[in-house]
Amino acid sequence: MNNIARANVKVVSQSSTGLNTKVSVNGHIMTNNQAYNQAKQGKINGYNGSISSNGNKYIRSNPDKSTNNNLEK
């Protein structure tokens, strides 16, 4: 079991289509692409980088049984 706390990630801004454009990770604001790259490198605990079917890169929480940690604005 991983004892490292899950990162505190919140949406800061979205595009008109609902795509997250900026997020706050433990209080540090970064672009969606920066967050994606860090998540892919394992630097955002509890999150991973994904690519949607239309090619948009984004981060999402690692799968668990909770809906309380899903990213929403």
Sequence and secondary structure as in RCSB ss.txt:
>XXXX:A:sequence
MNNIARANVKVVSQSSTGLNTKVSVNGHIMTNNQAYNQAKQGKINGYNGSISSNGNKYIRSNPDKSTNNNLEK
>XXXX:A:secstr
   S    EEEEEE TTS EEEEEETTEEEEHHHHHHHHHTT STTEEEEE TTS EEEEE   S STTS   
